[in-house]
């Protein structure tokens, strides 16, 4: 019985690997029009099989504290060089809270113009990159903002590549189009950005706001990101309660952390001293958690 189960598992893994290899070989860098929404993106069955076959990475979850009601919808997080923690509140218009990671106490609050934001990181000059997942109050498609960390004022903004509609949200339904989710600094003037409506994770050039290249997203609603050693990414998949380790080269899913349904939902993601941190933006939650 045990040997038969092991054979079936190995066979399923082998089939998933073959399908994934075929999909990677066929992957072509898509072209997106910044002037109109992207629609109809579907994650291929081969990627779903790859996710299911990916080995489990054991981690222990610790609930540290909830930041609600002070921070209504903690949706992205970023540690500062000083060791404090930045939290992006998705409640519109978005504010960034700088807190003490030990107890969640607030140091300061910075107002931005981002709307329904889902991503936050610090660039090489100490400025913030924030994704306005919905368009700004002033109008237009979703954008990525370069923000002064002292005043919260926008220094630059770029249209998010691949913005549009995905999942249940359809063009013409009255739902706003969606843009970027998390962003994380990659070094050398680049940052990674997940855009669910595109089905891709983009490596972006900060100076121009243009994409350098992209990899297939592991799931449709990719959320938080963490850069690992310049070779891999941790990628949050809240619809599956997973955090997935993926290759920066081709997006291949190398492993997964599986959370329980009863655990706080993973939205924002960050790492400090080798420990993964995440936040839950759901109402009546607001938990900050670690995985060791």
Phi, psi and omega in degrees: 000311181295318180295321180296319178297318180296319178298316180297320180294318179294321179295318179298319179295320180294318179296316179299321180295317180297315179297319180294320179297321178295318180295320180293321179295329182270354184293125179241134179301115183285160177251132180239144179260114181296345185266355178214154186288148172275136180222161170077013180288134179230137175285126184295154181300329180296326179288323176297317178297321178297319178296314182296328183274348183297138182291149178283140176248111185289135177217152176256126180269135175234124174276117183275302181190161172259138180266357175284151004272359183300312175253110190291315185222078181294111192242347178205155183213152182204125174284145177265163176302335180279354179094359174279170184239128175266134178236127176268120178272122183287345178299130189274148343291151195285139173246151174252126178256130170262121185234166173273121185296338183292323185223358179081006180292142187275132176266313179200166180228134181237125178277136175237175176263003181297149180238124177057036187297148184229358184218146183205132171206173181247131180272185185293338180264003180087001176280163180261141167254125183229133175271125169270097188296327170257163177296156180291163177301331181286351178104173179097174181285170176303145184225163170254131186251139167259121193238139172289120185290345180274315186259338185083001181286150180278124179271320178210162172208147182226143174296133181285124181295141176075013179299154181160221185234145177209163179063227183284341181282122182240149175296133181090356181275352185096347177287142178288148175293155184250146178242228185287148167261236188286156172232143175217135182294133183251352184090166178058034177077014184240158172217152175267144179215128176270133178229097186304319184295341179269342186070020184227161166243122188261141164265119188250149173265119186292322184300320184256342185074013182258155179282145175270313178193179178212163175233155178296136176290145181287331179219172182291313183257072173290136184240256184292153179227151170220135177271130180242113170054021179072001182243333187228166172230143160271134185227124183276134177236082186298331180292341179246002185052046180233155165238120190250138175267120184233157179280134174289341183286312187222003179080006181299135179278116186262340181183172183209144170261123181257117176271158177280156178299332181276352178283156173305143182287137182276122175240273176287152186219142178203166178224140177218124180053040177080001181255129177282135174242147172213161180234154181244116183276355183298146176296148183064028175224267179072018184289143167253125186231159172236157177232120182234000000 
